[in-house]
């Protein structure tokens, strides 16, 4: 139990940072919230600091000088610079995984091998670093296949023919990728179930079905377009299997002499009444965070402290969530700020937009998210799209988020 006001530092940017800040601002124990990267979003209740995410010495100095009680790194850059070990060594409370525990998340080749070793249901895959074995493998492959780099997820291709697959593989190898993964393509949208863990005990939070965007040639995938939570298709049996997979992952990391503390996401795709694990994440996706955290009824701050202090398994046997559905939609503005009216300014829009009796105009290429919760998925979806329809700006967004999953 927390008895004094505390200050929080969140390292990172994007909608997941907004979601954390929104959750913490309603906690009576929180005094100040500091956030790196001013450009992530505008708000009148957060304090922005101009320190790079890889400047862990500068971040530590700021935390000490400003009486920061809890630091939460959601930035991969900060985690790869081992900010967690550095802060811990200097007596700072920090909720997140150490660098070495994240190797299976940041290195896709290691991740695939670990999932195979613990017998998680995964698509057939192979790892290559030269073109000749790629050519041999593709001769007997069933298309489409998915080809992606070991570390750079932005280079992610769906290839429907052998020639296209060869071109994509060669492009990845020529770009300097040490390993490329060729994987059977599983049709469907990815769902992610998120867990909180202290490195030993692991408990599920909730699930979110994530929508994606494909280019005209069906090659490059763009994620984080929107989501809804929870995914009502998940059965108790699947939840039990996912929990066991999560526990096996944590145990495997522990066997290597590391401990993974933080939030772990297990991404999977349904197909023919089965599911295949396709990816692991070290925090919530931008498109999922608002919807997931909207469902959490337990004190998130207390849970984080329980993990840091080693009391998580003793204090929690489950994470309490509400029975609401949430729908999140990310929109990209195409407003030209050299014409027409000045951009609309609302410090709190990205976190809790309210378009009643107001006009919203955004800078060109800016993006924003609207999340709504309701007792049914259809009602939450209606609330989101009604609000989007009231925004007087040219922008693009996916219009089928939250529709019945049979149409996916």
SEDRENFI-918462 format. One record per residue: x, y, z negated of N, C-alpha, C, O in turn; residue in three letters. Coordinates in steps of 0.1 Angstrom, whole numbers, plus 5000, padded with zeros to 4 digits. Layout:
XYZXYZXYZXYZALA...
***
This chain:
500849885000500050005000500950125000501950134993UNK500550225009501350355009500750455001499450485001UNK501550524993500950624984501350764987500950854980UNK502250784996502750924999502650945014502550855022UNK502651075018502551105032503851075039504951095033UNK503851015051505050985058505051045071504051095077UNK506351055077506551105090506950995099507750905095UNK506450995111506650885121507350935133507051045138UNK508350865138509050895151508750785161509050665158UNK508150825172507850725183508750755195508750865200UNK509550655199510550675209510050615222509850485223UNK509750695232509250635245508350745251508350855247UNK507650695261506650785268505550705274505550585274UNK504550775280503450705286502250685278502250735266UNK501250615283499950605276500050515264499250535254UNK501050425263501150345251501650435239501250405228UNK502450535242502850635231501550715227501350735215UNK500750755236499550825233498650735224498050785214UNK498550615228497650525220498150505206497350515196UNK499450495204499950485190499750615182499350615171UNK500050725189499850855182498350875178498050925167UNK497450845187496050855184495650765172494950815163UNK496150645171495850555160496450615147495750605137UNK497650665148498250715135497750845130497750875118UNK497250925140496751055135495451045126495151145119UNK494750935127493550915119493950855105493050835097UNK495250825103495650755091495950865080496850945083UNK495250865069495450965059496850965053497251065047UNK497650865055499050855049500050925059501150935055UNK499650965071500551015080500551165080499551235080UNK501751225078501951375077502251425091501551515096UNK503351385097503851435110504151315119504551215115UNK503851335132504251245143505151315152504851415159UNK506351255154507351305164507451215175507351095174UNK507551275187507551195200508651245209508851365211UNK509451155214510451195224509751215238508651165240UNK510451285247509951305260508651385260507551335260UNK508851515261507751615261506751595273505551615271UNK507251545284506451525296505451415295504651395304UNK505551335284504651215284503151255283502351195290UNK502851355274501451405274501451525265502351555257UNK500351595265500251725258499251695246498251625247UNK499651745234498751735223499051835212500251885211UNK498051875204498351975194498551905181498651985171UNK498651775180498951715167500251635166500551575156UNK501051645177502351575178503451675179503251785185UNK504551645174505751735175506751665185507151545183UNK507151745195508051685205509451715203509851825199UNK510351625205511751645204512451615217512151515224UNK513451695220514151685232515451605230516551665230UNK515351475228516451395226516251275235515251205235UNK517351235243517251125252517050995245517550975234UNK516350905251516050775245517250685243517250595234UNK518350715250519550635249520550705239521550645236UNK520150815234521050885224520650845210520050915203UNK521050725206520550665194521250735182520650745171UNK522450795184523050875173522251005171522051035159UNK521851065181521051195180519751165174519251245166UNK519151055177517851015172517950985157517051015149UNK519050915153519250885139519451015131518851025120UNK520251105136520451235130519151305128518951365117UNK518351305138517051375137516151305127515551375119UNK516151175126515351105117515751135102514851155094UNK517051135100517451165086517151315082516751335071UNK517451405092517251545088515851585087515451685080UNK514851505093513451545093512651445084511451445086UNK513351375076512651285066511651185073510551165069UNK512151125084511251025091511250905083512350845080UNK510050855080509950735072509850605080510150495075UNK509350615093509150505101509450545116508850635121UNK510250465123510550485137510050365145510150245140UNK509350395156508850285164509350305179508850395186UNK510350225183510750235197509950155206509950025205UNK509250215216508550145226509350155239508950095249UNK510450225239511250245251512250135253512950095243UNK512250075265513149965268514550025267515549955264UNK514750145272516050205271516650205257517750165255UNK515850255248516250255234516550115228517550095221UNK515750025231515849885226517149825232517849755225UNK517349845245518549795252519849855246520949795247UNK519749975240520850035234520949995219521750045211UNK520149895215520149835202519849935191520549935181UNK518850025193518550125183518050065170518250115160UNK517449945171516849875159517949835150517949875138UNK518949775155520149735146520849855141521249855129UNK520949955149521650075145520950155134521550195124UNK519650165135518850225125518850145112518950195101UNK518650015113518649925102519949935094519949935081UNK521049945101522349955095522550085087523350095078UNK521750185091521850315084520650335075520350445071UNK519950225071518950235060517650295065516850335056UNK517350295078516050345083515050235085515350135090UNK513750265082512650175085512350185100512150295105UNK512450075107512150075122511449955125511849845121UNK510349965133509549855137509749825152509249895160UNK510549725155510849685168511849575169512449545159UNK512049515180512949395182514449445184514649545191UNK515349375179516749405181517049365196516349285202UNK518149415201518549405215518649255219518049215229UNK519349175211519649035215518348955215518248855223UNK517448985206516148915206515248935218514348865221UNK515549045225514749085237515349035250514849065261UNK516448955249517048915262516148835271516148835283UNK515248755264514248675272513148765278512448715287UNK513048885274511948975279512549055291511849075301UNK513749105289514349195299515049115310515249165321UNK515448995308516148905318515148805322514848705315UNK514548815334513448725338513948585341513248485339UNK515248565345515748435347515848355333515448245333UNK516348425323516348365310514948335305514648235299UNK514048425307512648415303512048285309511348205302UNK512248275322511648155329512148025324511447925322UNK513448025321514047905316513547865302513347755298UNK513347975293512847945280511447895280511147805273UNK510547955289509147915290509147765295508247695290UNK510047735304510047595309510547505298509947395297UNK511447545290512047455279510947435268510947325263UNK510147535265509147505255507847445260506847435253UNK507947415273506747345280505547435280504347385280UNK505747565282504547655285504047625299504847605308UNK502747645301502247625315502747745324502247855322UNK503547725333504147825342504047785356504047665359UNK504047885366504047845380505447785383506447815377UNK505447705394506747655399507647765403507147865409UNK508847765399509847875402511147815405511547695402UNK512047905411513447865413514247995413513648105416UNK515447995409516348105407517548095417518147995418UNK517848215424518848215434519748335432519248435427UNK520948325437521848445438522548445452523348535455UNK522248355461522748355474521648315484520648255481UNK521848365497520748345507520548205512519448165515UNK521648135513521548005520520647905512519747845518UNK520747895499519847805492518347865492517447785491UNK518247995494516948055495516248005508515147965508UNK517048005519516547955532516047815531515047775536UNK516847735524516447595523515247575515514347495518UNK515147645504513947635495512647685502511647615501UNK512747795510511547845516511047755527509847765531UNK511847675533511447585544510347485539509547445547UNK510347455526509347355521508447425511507647355505UNK508447555510507547625501506147635507505947635519UNK505147645497503747665501503447815499503647865488UNK503047885509502848025508501348065505500447985508UNK501148175498502148285495503048245483502748165475UNK504148315482505048305471505348445466505148545473UNK505648455453506048585447507548585445508148495440UNK508148695449509648715448509948845441509348945444UNK510748835430511048955422512448945417513048835416UNK512949055413514349065408514349025393513349015386UNK515649005389515848955375515549065365515049025354UNK515849185368515649295358514749405363514049475355UNK514749435376513949545381512549505386512449445397UNK511549525377510249485381509549565392508549525397UNK510149675395509549765406509749695419508949725429UNK510649605421510849525433510149395431510749295427UNK508949395435508049275432507249255445506349335448UNK507349135451506749115464505948985464506248885458UNK504848995472504048885475504248855490503848945498UNK504748745493505048705507504248595512504148485506UNK503548625523502648525529503248435540502648335544UNK504448475544505148395555506548375551507148445543UNK507148275557508648245555509448365559510448395552UNK509248425570510048535575509948655566511048715563UNK508748685561508648795551509348765538510048855533UNK509248645534509948605521511448615523512148655514UNK512048575535513448585537513948725537514948765531UNK513148815543513448965543513449015529514349095526UNK512448985521512349035508513548985499514149055491UNK513848855500514948795492516248865496517048895487UNK516448885509517748945513517849085508518949135505UNK516649155508516649295503517049305488517849385484UNK516549205481516849205466518249165464518949235455UNK518849075471520249035469521149145473522149175467UNK520849215484521649325489521549445480522449525480UNK520549455472520349565462521249545450521249635441UNK521849425449522649405437522049315426522749295416UNK520949265429520349165419521149045418521548975428UNK521549015405522448895403521648765405522148665409UNK520348775401519448655403518148705408517648805404UNK517548625417516148655422515348535419515848415419UNK514048555416513148445412512148435423511448535427UNK511948315428510848285438509948195431510248085425UNK508648235430507648165422506348145430506048225438UNK505748035428504448005434503448125430503448165419UNK502748175440501848285437500548225431499948135437UNK500148275420498848235414497848345416498048465412UNK496748305423495648405426494948445413494548365405UNK494648575412493948625400494548745394495748775397UNK493848805385494448925377495048875364494548785358UNK496148945360496748895348496048945335495549065334UNK495948855325495448895312496648885303497548795304UNK496748975293497748975283497148965269496349045266UNK497648865262497248865248498448915240499548865242UNK498149005230499249065223499249015208498248985202UNK500449005203500748945190501549045182502449115188UNK501449045169502349115160503149005152502548905148UNK504449025151505248925145506348995136506849105140UNK506748935125507848975117509048905120510148915114UNK509048815131510148735134510048595130510848505134UNK509048565122508748435117507348395118506948295124UNK506448475112504948455114504448535125505048645128UNK503448495132502948565144501448555144500848445142UNK500748665146499248675147498848745159499348845163UNK497748695165497148765177496448895173495748905163UNK496548995182495749125180494549105189493449095183UNK494649115202493549105211494149085225495349085227UNK493149065235493549045249493049165257492149235254UNK493749175269493249275279493549225293494549175296UNK492549235301492649195315493149325323492549425322UNK494249305330494949415336494649415351494849315358UNK494349535357494049545371495349595378496149665372UNK495449545391496649575398496249635412495149635416UNK497249695419497049745432498049695441499249685438UNK497649645453498549595463498649695475497649765478UNK499749695481499949775493499249715505498749605504UNK499149795516498349755527498849615533498049535538UNK500149595532500649465537500649355527501249245529UNK500049385515499849285505501249235499501349125494UNK502249325500503549285495503949335481504249255473UNK503849465479504349515467503149535457502049585460UNK503349495444502349505434502649625426503749645421UNK501549705423501649815413500749775402499549755404UNK501249775390500449745378499949865371500249975375UNK499249845360498849955351497950055359498150175358UNK496849995365495850075371494650095361493950195362UNK494450005353493350005343493249865337493849775341UNK492349855327492149725320490749735313490149835311UNK490349615308489349605298489749505288490449405290UNK489149525276489549435265488349425256487549515254UNK488149295250488849175253488449105266487449135271UNK489249015270488848925282487948815276488448725270UNK486648825280485648735274485748595279485148505274UNK486648575289486748435295487648345286487648225288UNK488348405277489348325269488548245258487848295250UNK488848115259488148025249489048005237490148045236UNK488447945227489147915214490347825217491447845211UNK490147735226491247645230492447715236493647685232UNK492147805245493247885251493947975241495147985241UNK493148035232493748115221494648035213495748085209UNK494247915209495147825201496447785209497547785203UNK496247765222497447735230498447855231499647835230UNK497847975233498648095234499348115220500548155220UNK498748095209499348115196500548025194501548055189UNK500347895199501447795198502547835207503747825203UNK502247885219503347935228504148045221505348055222UNK503348145215503948255209504848215197505948265196UNK504448115189505148065178506447995183507548005177UNK506347925194507447855200508547955205509747925204UNK508048065211508948165216509748225204510948235205UNK509048265194509648325182510648225176511748265172UNK510248095175511147995169512447975177513547955172UNK512247975191513347965200514348075198515548055198UNK513848195197514648315195515448305181516648335181UNK514748255171515348235158516448135159517448155152UNK516348035167517347925168518647975174519647915173UNK518548095180519748155186520448255177521348325181UNK519848265165520448355155519948495155520548585149UNK518848515162518148645162516748635156516148525155UNK516148745153514748755149514048865156514448975157UNK512948825162512148915170511048975162510048905159UNK511149095158510149165150509449275160510249345166UNK508149275160507549375168506249325174505549235169UNK505849375186504749335193505149255205506049295213UNK504649135207504949055218503649025227502648995222UNK503849045240502749025249502948895257504048885263UNK501948815258502048695267501048715278499848715276UNK501548735290500748755302500448625309501348535311UNK499248605313498848475320497748505330497048605329UNK497448405339496448415349495648285348496148175348UNK494248305348493348195349493248135363493348215373UNK493248005364492947945377492447805375493047725368UNK491347775381490747635380490647585366491047475362UNK490047675357489847635343491147615335491147565324UNK492347645341493547645334494147785334493647875339UNK495347795328496047925328497547895330498047795325UNK498247995336499647995338500248115332499848225334UNK501248105323502048215318502948275328503648195335UNK502848405331503548465342504548565337505448605345UNK504448615325505448715320505348735305504248705299UNK506348795299506348835285506748985284507549035292UNK506049055275506349195274506749225259506349155250UNK507649335258508049365244507249465237507449505226UNK506149515244505249605238503949595246503849525256UNK502949685243501749685251501949755264502749855265UNK501249715275501349785287500649925286499749935278UNK501050015294500350145294498850135296498150215289UNK498450055305497050045308496249975297494949985297UNK496949895288496249815278496249885264495349855256UNK497149965261497450005247496150075241495850035229UNK495550165248494350235242493250135239492750135228UNK492950045248491949955246492249855235491349825227UNK493449805234493849705224493749775210493149715201UNK494349895209494449955196493050005191492850025179UNK492150035201490750075197490049965189489149985182UNK490549835192489849725185490349695171489749615164UNK491549745168492149705155491449775143491449905143UNK490949705134490349755122491349765110491249855102UNK492349675110493249675099494149795100494249855111UNK494849835089495749945089497049915096497849835091UNK497149965108498349935117499649975110500649905111UNK499650085103500850135096501250035085502450005083UNK500249985077500549895067501149765073502049695067UNK500549715084501049595090502549605095503349515093UNK502849725100504249745105505149745093506249685093UNK504749805082505649805070505749665064506749625059UNK504649585065504649445060505749365068506449285062UNK505749385081506749315089508149355085509049275084UNK508349485084509749535080510249485067511349455065UNK509349475057509649435043509549295041509849245030UNK509149215051509049065050507849015042507948905037UNK506749095042505549045035504449005044503348975040UNK504749015057503648995067502848865065501648865065UNK503648755064502948625063502148615050501148545049UNK502648675039501948675026500648755026499648725020UNK500648865034499548965033498548945044497449005043UNK498848875055497948865066497848725071498848655073UNK496548675071496348545078495648565091495548475099UNK495148685094494548725106494548875107494648945097UNK494348925119494249075121492849105124492249055134UNK492149185116490749215118490549315130491149415131UNK489649275138489249355150487749375150487049295144UNK487349485157485849505158485349425170486049345176UNK484049435172483349355182483049435195482149405203UNK483849545197483549635208484349595220485449535219UNK483849635232484549625244485149765247484449865245UNK486349765253486949895258487349875272487849775277UNK487149985280487449995294488450115296488050225291UNK489550095302490550205304490750215319490850115326UNK490650335324490950365338491950475339491850575333UNK493050445347494050545350493750615364493650545374UNK493750745364493450815376494750905380495450955371UNK494950915393496050995398495451115405494751105415UNK495851235400495351355406496051395419497251375420UNK495251445429495851485441495651635443495751695454UNK495351705432495151855432496351925436497451895432UNK496252025445497352105450497352235442496452315443UNK498352245432498252365424498752495431498852595424UNK499052485443499352605451498052665457498052775463UNK496952595455495652645461494552645450494752585439UNK493452695454492252695445492552745431493152855430UNK492152675421492152725407493352685400494052585404UNK493652745388494752705380494452575373493252545371UNK495452495370495152365363494452385350494752485342UNK493552295347492852305334493752255323494552165325UNK493752325312494652295301493852255289492952325284UNK494152135284493452075273494451985265494751875270UNK494952035254495951955247495651815244496451735243UNK494351785242493951655237493351575248492751465245UNK493351615261492551545271493051405273492251315274UNK494351385274494851245277494451145266494351025269UNK494251195254494051105243492551075241492050965239UNK491751185241490351175238489551265247489051365242UNK489451235260488851335269487351355267486651265263UNK486951475268485551505267485151605278485451715278UNK484451555288484151635300482751695299482351755309UNK482051685289480751745288480851895288481551955281UNK480051955298480052095299481352165302481652275298UNK482252095308483552145311484052095324483651995329UNK485052165330485652125343487052095341487852175334UNK487551985346488951945344489651945357489251885367UNK490752025358491552035370493052005366493552055356UNK493751915373495051875369496051905380495651925392UNK497351915376498351935386498451815396498151705392UNK498951845408499051745418499951635413501051665407UNK499651505415500351385411500351355397501051265392UNK499751435388499651405374498651285373497751275381UNK498851215362497951095360497351115346497951175337UNK496251055344495551065331494750935329494450865339UNK494450905317493650785314492450825306492450905297UNK491350755309490050765301489750625296489750525303UNK489550615283489150485276487850505269487750605261UNK486950415270485650425263485350285257485750185263UNK484750285245484450165239482950155236482250265234UNK482350035237480950015235480649875231481549785231UNK479449845227479049705223479049605234479149485231UNK478949655246478949565258479949615268480249735269UNK480549525276481449565287480849655297481449755301UNK479549625301478949705311478649855306478749945314UNK478349865293478149995287479450075287479450195290UNK480550015282481850075282482250125296482750235297UNK482050035306482350075319481550195324482050285331UNK480250195321479450305325479850435319479850545326UNK480250435306480750555300481950615306482150735308UNK482950525310484150565316483850625330484350735333UNK483150565338482950615352482050735352482150815361UNK481050745343480250865342481150985339481051095344UNK482150965330483051075326483951115338484251225341UNK484451015345485251035357484551115368485051205374UNK483251085369482451155379482251305376481851385385UNK482451345364482251485360483551565361483551685358UNK484651505365485951575366486051635380485951565390UNK486151765381486151835394487551855399488051965400UNK488151745403489451745409489551625418488951525416UNK490351645429490651535438491551435431492651475427UNK491151315429492051215423491551075428490551055433UNK492450975426492250845430492250745418493050765408UNK491350655418491350555407490550425412489850435422UNK490850315406490250195410488750195404488550215392UNK487850155413486450175410485750045405484550045403UNK486449935404485849805400486249755386486049635383UNK486949835378487449795365486249765356485449855354UNK486249645350485149605341484049535348483049495341UNK484049515361483049435367483249285364484249245359UNK482149215366482149075362483449005368483749015380UNK484148925360485348865364485248765375486248725382UNK484048715378483848625389484148695402484248635413UNK484148835402484348905415485848935416486248995426UNK486748895407488148925407488748845418489948855421UNK
***
